[in-house]
């Protein structure tokens, strides 16, 4: 019998600063960029307190995150709740930061479609200096 991968830590407050940022979603499955950017530039944002935002296609949503470590790899699992074409919608997803610095993950619509996605960092919130 094989060994299960052990999740060594789960946290709401982000212990992994590499996620804290605004990420430009550049690929979602086989969708064209103009489909992804229907409401403006598609983004996903993670803040240090375990929350964020998601905007792609016709989805605008708040994100609730859980950060975890599996072996030596860091992941964020999240749920999202908002609107899709002005109707209430929800879903979930996950992401990890690649060695290249990009973000890779998967988005799921509750009782609907799902897509892999790729994103690139556009604004580094973790490097902001506190206001004095």
C-alpha positions in Angstrom: 0.0 0.0 0.0 1.4 3.5 -1.0 2.0 6.2 1.5 -0.5 9.1 1.5 0.8 12.7 1.0 0.7 14.3 4.4 -0.6 17.9 4.7 1.7 19.3 7.3 0.1 22.7 7.8 -3.2 24.5 7.1 -3.7 28.2 7.9 -6.0 31.0 7.1 -3.4 33.8 7.6 -0.9 33.4 4.9 2.4 31.9 6.1 3.7 31.9 2.5 4.4 35.4 1.3 5.0 34.3 -2.3 1.2 34.2 -2.8 0.4 37.7 -1.5 0.0 39.7 -4.7 -2.3 40.6 -7.6 -1.9 38.1 -10.4 -2.9 38.7 -14.0 -4.8 35.6 -15.3 -3.4 35.0 -18.8 -4.7 31.6 -19.6 -7.9 29.8 -18.6 -8.2 26.4 -20.3 -8.7 26.8 -24.0 -10.6 30.2 -23.7 -9.3 33.1 -25.8 -7.9 36.2 -23.9 -10.9 38.3 -25.0 -13.2 35.8 -23.4 -11.2 35.8 -20.2 -11.1 39.6 -20.0 -14.9 40.3 -20.6 -15.1 42.5 -17.5 -11.7 44.0 -17.7 -8.3 42.4 -17.1 -8.8 39.0 -15.4 -7.1 38.8 -12.0 -6.8 36.8 -8.8 -5.5 38.5 -5.7 -4.4 37.0 -2.4 -4.0 39.2 0.7 -2.0 38.3 3.9 -5.2 37.8 5.9 -6.5 34.8 3.9 -8.9 36.7 1.6 -8.8 38.1 -1.9 -10.7 38.8 -5.2 -11.2 36.9 -8.4 -12.3 38.4 -11.7 -12.5 36.5 -15.0 -15.0 36.1 -17.8 -18.2 37.4 -16.3 -17.2 36.3 -12.7 -16.6 38.9 -10.0 -16.0 37.3 -6.6 -14.5 37.4 -3.1 -12.0 34.7 -2.3 -11.6 32.9 1.1 -8.2 31.1 1.3 -6.5 28.3 3.2 -2.7 28.0 2.8 -1.1 24.6 3.1 2.2 22.7 2.8 2.3 19.3 1.3 5.8 17.9 1.6 8.0 20.9 0.6 5.4 22.4 -1.8 3.1 25.4 -0.9 -0.5 25.6 -2.1 -3.5 27.8 -1.6 -6.9 26.3 -1.7 -9.8 28.7 -1.9 -13.5 29.1 -2.3 -15.0 32.0 -4.2 -18.5 33.7 -3.9 -19.8 36.4 -6.1 -21.6 37.0 -9.4 -21.4 35.3 -12.8 -23.3 37.4 -15.5 -25.1 39.2 -12.6 -26.4 35.9 -11.1 -25.2 34.6 -7.7 -22.4 32.1 -8.3 -19.8 30.2 -6.2 -16.9 27.8 -6.7 -13.5 26.8 -5.5 -9.9 26.5 -6.7 -6.3 25.9 -5.9 -3.0 27.4 -7.0 0.7 27.1 -6.5 3.6 29.4 -7.3 5.9 27.9 -9.9 9.7 28.0 -9.8 9.5 30.4 -12.8 7.5 32.9 -10.6 4.2 32.3 -12.3 1.0 31.0 -10.7 -0.6 27.8 -11.8 -3.9 26.4 -10.6 -7.5 25.2 -11.3 -10.8 27.1 -11.1 -14.2 25.3 -10.5 -17.7 26.7 -10.8 -20.1 25.1 -8.4 -22.2 22.6 -10.4 -20.5 23.9 -13.6 -17.4 24.1 -15.6 -13.8 23.9 -14.5 -10.5 25.1 -16.1 -6.8 25.1 -15.5 -5.3 28.6 -15.3 -2.0 30.4 -15.5 -1.3 33.8 -14.1 1.6 36.3 -13.8 2.4 38.7 -11.0 1.4 42.3 -11.7 1.6 44.1 -8.3 3.6 42.9 -5.3 1.6 43.6 -2.2 4.1 41.7 0.0 6.8 44.2 -0.7 4.8 47.3 0.2 6.4 49.4 2.9 4.1 50.3 5.9 2.9 53.9 6.0 4.4 55.9 8.9 
